Amino acid sequence: LKLTQKKQVVAQLASNLWFQNGEYNVTTNWSYMKYPQIDFGLGSNSDLHLVDSLDYKYLKLHQSISKKIGNNLYIGTGLNIDYYFNIVDTTKFNKPLYGFREYGLTKSSNSSGWLVSLLYDTRKSAIMPVAKSSFLNVVFRNNVTWLGSTSNWASLTVDARKYLPFPMGSNNILAFWTYNQFTLGGKSPYLD
């Protein structure tokens, strides 16, 4: 349980369990948040003086299972639910031009979808990777109304990391990381 000076509350249960000599991986990320925050709108033209003050509650239920299909290679499936509720825009002045209200102010939103993932991971330890190791996780998520989603929309998430010795032959590690999320179709809720 986390409490912040900004009156945010975060309760989380997260696990990454490996079974049968690394043949299966079960990933869990369940959270409840009460999360007042400042939002700068959408797009690359954000202005630090123009903000939305949002307050909402958030229930996150992400569950997946992966099976080993090759050396350091896994394929998986799962269900992700992101439910935002009691959403309130408390902004009094200096609102961004392309913010929450312009995108479509709602009191709640639900993104519920199945996913397919591909994981390639040569790291021996996630918290202390060694040089010449790498990580790639590609996740396709399809949010559909028949699972309770507010709207049909799909996304692709790509998380890639590479660890190199620097300078060559030393024990120092230079890490490169890219994290990208793309909406492939439909209109995602603003907070997603």
Solvent accessible surface area in square Angstrom, and as a share of the most:
residue,aa,sasa,rsa
1,L,158,0.78
2,K,121,0.51
3,L,130,0.65
4,T,59,0.34
5,Q,185,0.82
6,K,150,0.64
7,K,166,0.70
8,Q,23,0.10
9,V,41,0.24
10,V,23,0.13
11,A,38,0.30
12,Q,96,0.43
13,L,102,0.51
14,A,63,0.49
15,S,38,0.24
16,N,90,0.46
17,L,89,0.44
18,W,118,0.41
19,F,99,0.41
20,Q,130,0.58
21,N,157,0.80
22,G,20,0.19
23,E,63,0.28
24,Y,71,0.27
25,N,9,0.05
26,V,34,0.19
27,T,54,0.31
28,T,14,0.08
29,N,37,0.19
30,W,108,0.38
31,S,7,0.05
32,Y,80,0.30
33,M,35,0.16
34,K,68,0.29
35,Y,58,0.22
36,P,31,0.19
37,Q,52,0.23
38,I,93,0.47
39,D,24,0.12
40,F,77,0.32
41,G,18,0.18
42,L,83,0.41
43,G,65,0.62
44,S,114,0.73
45,N,144,0.74
46,S,62,0.40
47,D,60,0.31
48,L,145,0.72
49,H,140,0.63
50,L,61,0.30
51,V,31,0.18
52,D,0,0.00
53,S,31,0.20
54,L,3,0.01
55,D,40,0.21
56,Y,16,0.06
57,K,54,0.23
58,Y,20,0.08
59,L,62,0.31
60,K,40,0.17
61,L,62,0.31
62,H,38,0.17
63,Q,62,0.28
64,S,24,0.16
65,I,81,0.41
66,S,14,0.09
67,K,87,0.37
68,K,64,0.27
69,I,96,0.49
70,G,26,0.25
71,N,125,0.64
72,N,45,0.23
73,L,55,0.27
74,Y,19,0.07
75,I,79,0.40
76,G,9,0.09
77,T,73,0.42
78,G,17,0.16
79,L,73,0.36
80,N,16,0.08
81,I,44,0.22
82,D,6,0.03
83,Y,77,0.29
84,Y,15,0.06
85,F,47,0.20
86,N,85,0.43
87,I,3,0.02
88,V,71,0.41
89,D,19,0.10
90,T,60,0.35
91,T,24,0.14
92,K,171,0.73
93,F,146,0.61
94,N,77,0.40
95,K,65,0.28
96,P,9,0.06
97,L,124,0.62
98,Y,140,0.53
99,G,0,0.00
100,F,3,0.01
101,R,113,0.41
102,E,99,0.44
103,Y,59,0.23
104,G,37,0.35
105,L,75,0.37
106,T,62,0.36
107,K,153,0.65
108,S,48,0.31
109,S,8,0.05
110,N,33,0.17
111,S,0,0.00
112,S,1,0.01
113,G,0,0.00
114,W,87,0.30
115,L,9,0.05
116,V,64,0.37
117,S,13,0.08
118,L,77,0.38
119,L,24,0.12
120,Y,83,0.32
121,D,30,0.16
122,T,32,0.18
123,R,33,0.12
124,K,176,0.75
125,S,42,0.27
126,A,70,0.54
127,I,168,0.85
128,M,153,0.68
129,P,27,0.17
130,V,80,0.46
131,A,32,0.25
132,K,148,0.63
133,S,4,0.03
134,S,23,0.15
135,F,21,0.09
136,L,69,0.34
137,N,41,0.21
138,V,43,0.25
139,V,28,0.16
140,F,66,0.27
141,R,24,0.09
142,N,36,0.19
143,N,0,0.00
144,V,15,0.09
145,T,69,0.40
146,W,191,0.67
147,L,62,0.31
148,G,41,0.40
149,S,6,0.04
150,T,83,0.48
151,S,36,0.24
152,N,87,0.45
153,W,13,0.05
154,A,14,0.11
155,S,2,0.01
156,L,48,0.24
157,T,21,0.12
158,V,34,0.19
159,D,13,0.07
160,A,27,0.21
161,R,57,0.21
162,K,80,0.34
163,Y,19,0.07
164,L,67,0.33
165,P,17,0.11
166,F,124,0.52
167,P,78,0.49
168,M,157,0.70
169,G,79,0.76
170,S,38,0.24
171,N,152,0.78
172,N,90,0.46
173,I,75,0.38
174,L,74,0.37
175,A,61,0.47
176,F,108,0.45
177,W,167,0.58
178,T,65,0.38
179,Y,130,0.50
180,N,49,0.25
181,Q,103,0.46
182,F,101,0.42
183,T,74,0.43
184,L,100,0.50
185,G,34,0.33
186,G,58,0.56
187,K,118,0.50
188,S,16,0.11
189,P,18,0.12
190,Y,27,0.10
191,L,33,0.16
192,D,57,0.30
